[in-house]
Amino acid sequence: PSHVPALVGLTDFALGRQDWTRAVHSAERAGQALRDHAQKAHFLVVAGTIAQDRLADPEEKLNHAQSLFRQALAAEPRSAEAFSRLERSLHEARDFAALAELYQRRIEVEPDCGKLQALHLMLARIARDELKDGEHARHELRAVLAQDATHPEELAALADLQFDDGQWADAAETLIRRARAEKSRTQLREIFFKLGLIYSE
């Protein structure tokens, strides 16, 4: 659209004058006016970043920034900057339900296997520690173990969940799998201690 260059120029002008509110507004309008998904996401992230880092009003800083990052991800779901910025904001707000939803959506579009495993693990930790949803946590851990059956962190977390829930047969099986992959003597002692507790029941 013909007015986008004017909005971009107004954003630059506002930034130069440290008029953060106007800069957010101009960058947001530019992003919403653009049709190209990557450019739209870029300007929405710019607007969100200014809001997150510069606005004085706590509500604007939190809610407006999060809204802009969500709009950016709707336009470009793989945007790394929008994802990391929204993740940071949700962490600071301790909005773990929304953070879990963010990770779930990222899992659907993340092409990198290593990052995918990390997302599953983070989602499992939130489900277990913050949302108290053990079943969801187990589901996420099993998703990683389906790709890497010897992943130490996931095996340890899954065994802990099963042990705490009193699922003794499952916990014993997972602990044995973990022992086969574990090289640390300290960790092996802990594994065999837990196995001893299970078999003494």
Phi and psi in degrees as a GROMACS rama.xvg file:
@    title "Ramachandran Plot"
@    xaxis  label "Phi"
@    yaxis  label "Psi"
@TYPE xy
-67.0882  -24.4564  SER-2
-85.9992  -6.26318  HIS-3
-61.8765  -46.109  VAL-4
-56.5192  -35.9445  PRO-5
-65.3278  -39.8828  ALA-6
-66.5381  -38.3073  LEU-7
-64.7001  -43.9141  VAL-8
-62.5415  -39.6056  GLY-9
-65.7702  -36.1621  LEU-10
-62.4346  -47.6862  THR-11
-61.8432  -41.3772  ASP-12
-62.5909  -45.3448  PHE-13
-65.0264  -38.1844  ALA-14
-64.0367  -41.5272  LEU-15
-62.0804  -31.7529  GLY-16
-92.894  1.83166  ARG-17
56.8315  35.9361  GLN-18
-93.2246  82.8048  ASP-19
-65.2564  -38.7454  TRP-20
-62.393  -45.7306  THR-21
-66.5175  -37.1405  ARG-22
-63.4197  -42.732  ALA-23
-61.3375  -47.9121  VAL-24
-61.219  -44.4478  HIS-25
-67.6423  -44.8024  SER-26
-65.5294  -38.1288  ALA-27
-63.6683  -45.4177  GLU-28
-63.3681  -38.0409  ARG-29
-63.6773  -44.703  ALA-30
-62.6209  -41.5359  GLY-31
-70.5763  -26.1505  GLN-32
-81.6043  -26.4016  ALA-33
-72.4406  146.235  LEU-34
-98.0662  -30.9041  ARG-35
-66.3924  124.825  ASP-36
-62.1419  -41.4519  HIS-37
-67.5173  -42.5707  ALA-38
-68.2515  -40.7412  GLN-39
-57.0691  -48.6842  LYS-40
-61.8238  -39.3997  ALA-41
-59.2635  -50.2605  HIS-42
-71.3027  -31.9351  PHE-43
-67.8193  -36.4099  LEU-44
-67.7494  -40.8136  VAL-45
-57.4168  -48.0848  VAL-46
-61.2267  -44.3933  ALA-47
-64.403  -39.0376  GLY-48
-65.3124  -42.6829  THR-49
-63.0721  -44.6346  ILE-50
-60.6804  -44.8544  ALA-51
-66.9025  -39.5728  GLN-52
-94.7679  -23.2379  ASP-53
-120.782  -27.3991  ARG-54
-68.4067  142.895  LEU-55
-85.6914  -33.7657  ALA-56
-68.8059  119.351  ASP-57
-58.7037  -38.5238  PRO-58
-67.7215  -43.4652  GLU-59
-63.3607  -42.8348  GLU-60
-58.5352  -38.7569  LYS-61
-88.139  -62.8845  LEU-62
-69.7952  -43.8308  ASN-63
-66.3313  -43.381  HIS-64
-61.2727  -45.7955  ALA-65
-61.2928  -41.5163  GLN-66
-60.3538  -42.4279  SER-67
-66.8291  -40.9022  LEU-68
-66.889  -36.3513  PHE-69
-65.7632  -40.1472  ARG-70
-62.5655  -39.9209  GLN-71
-63.2583  -42.0408  ALA-72
-69.8504  -30.0868  LEU-73
-66.4189  -35.7916  ALA-74
-77.0071  -39.7644  ALA-75
-139.531  87.4654  GLU-76
-58.1262  -22.755  PRO-77
-94.3525  7.85691  ARG-78
-60.0114  113.158  SER-79
-68.8469  -38.3135  ALA-80
-68.4535  -44.2228  GLU-81
-62.7531  -41.2232  ALA-82
-62.897  -49.7093  PHE-83
-67.453  -36.2624  SER-84
-67.1156  -44.8647  ARG-85
-67.0552  -39.1538  LEU-86
-58.1899  -46.4092  GLU-87
-60.3504  -45.5083  ARG-88
-63.4444  -42.7415  SER-89
-67.7887  -36.2539  LEU-90
-61.5732  -47.1364  HIS-91
-62.9326  -35.7505  GLU-92
-82.4321  -8.01001  ALA-93
55.9195  37.8838  ARG-94
-92.5704  80.265  ASP-95
-73.3063  -28.8226  PHE-96
-64.9916  -44.834  ALA-97
-68.1123  -34.9166  ALA-98
-66.013  -40.7852  LEU-99
-61.7675  -40.8247  ALA-100
-64.6566  -39.5606  GLU-101
-61.358  -45.8807  LEU-102
-63.7908  -39.462  TYR-103
-62.0271  -42.6064  GLN-104
-68.4168  -35.4038  ARG-105
-67.3958  -37.2431  ARG-106
-57.6912  -35.3186  ILE-107
-69.3015  -20.8451  GLU-108
-120.918  -4.50753  VAL-109
-78.1227  118.918  GLU-110
-87.1191  -19.1895  PRO-111
-83.2107  123.25  ASP-112
-62.8942  -41.0278  CYS-113
-63.4679  -44.9705  GLY-114
-67.6386  -33.5741  LYS-115
-63.7725  -43.4623  LEU-116
-62.1997  -41.3007  GLN-117
-64.0245  -38.4607  ALA-118
-64.658  -44.0554  LEU-119
-60.0457  -41.579  HIS-120
-66.72  -43.7284  LEU-121
-63.6044  -40.3796  MET-122
-65.3476  -39.406  LEU-123
-62.8188  -41.6385  ALA-124
-65.444  -41.2398  ARG-125
-64.7232  -44.9912  ILE-126
-60.1898  -41.725  ALA-127
-75.4531  -49.0824  ARG-128
-88.4473  -32.5636  ASP-129
-108.031  -40.2062  GLU-130
-94.895  -8.25719  LEU-131
54.9108  42.0228  LYS-132
-115.442  84.4872  ASP-133
-63.3783  -36.2354  GLY-134
-65.186  -42.3947  GLU-135
-64.82  -40.9304  HIS-136
-60.0708  -44.4183  ALA-137
-62.9543  -39.6645  ARG-138
-59.8381  -44.3071  HIS-139
-67.8806  -40.0811  GLU-140
-65.7803  -39.23  LEU-141
-67.2252  -29.9488  ARG-142
-62.96  -38.1818  ALA-143
-73.5256  -42.922  VAL-144
-66.7283  -22.8453  LEU-145
-66.9267  -26.8347  ALA-146
-93.0125  -33.21  GLN-147
-141.336  95.3575  ASP-148
-68.3076  -12.2717  ALA-149
-113.714  15.0929  THR-150
-61.3064  115.32  HIS-151
-64.4127  -42.7558  PRO-152
-64.4503  -43.1272  GLU-153
-68.3156  -39.9998  GLU-154
-61.6463  -43.0482  LEU-155
-64.171  -44.9201  ALA-156
-66.2065  -41.2875  ALA-157
-66.1704  -42.9329  LEU-158
-61.7428  -40.075  ALA-159
-62.9747  -43.163  ASP-160
-61.9577  -46.6292  LEU-161
-65.1305  -39.7328  GLN-162
-64.9468  -46.8116  PHE-163
-64.5679  -31.2196  ASP-164
-85.9511  -1.14063  ASP-165
73.525  22.9066  GLY-166
-89.0468  76.6518  GLN-167
-64.0383  -43.9921  TRP-168
-64.1054  -44.8772  ALA-169
-65.7552  -41.0822  ASP-170
-63.4622  -41.794  ALA-171
-62.6365  -43.3874  ALA-172
-62.3149  -43.3559  GLU-173
-67.7528  -39.885  THR-174
-63.6372  -37.5723  LEU-175
-65.9856  -41.8239  ILE-176
-61.585  -39.465  ARG-177
-67.3271  -39.7699  ARG-178
-62.8632  -36.3037  ALA-179
-65.8997  -28.5355  ARG-180
-98.0719  -13.4872  ALA-181
-83.1612  137.822  GLU-182
-111.841  -18.4313  LYS-183
-76.5839  127.92  SER-184
-65.4926  -36.9398  ARG-185
-61.9992  -45.5483  THR-186
-67.1342  -37.1439  GLN-187
-63.8526  -39.2979  LEU-188
-61.2837  -41.799  ARG-189
-64.2377  -41.3455  GLU-190
-62.304  -48.3883  ILE-191
-68.8418  -29.9294  PHE-192
-63.0255  -45.584  PHE-193
-66.8581  -38.9382  LYS-194
-60.9574  -39.8925  LEU-195
-62.2057  -40.2219  GLY-196
-63.2064  -42.0276  LEU-197
-63.5759  -48.1038  ILE-198
-73.8028  -14.3139  TYR-199
-83.3557  -12.8729  SER-200
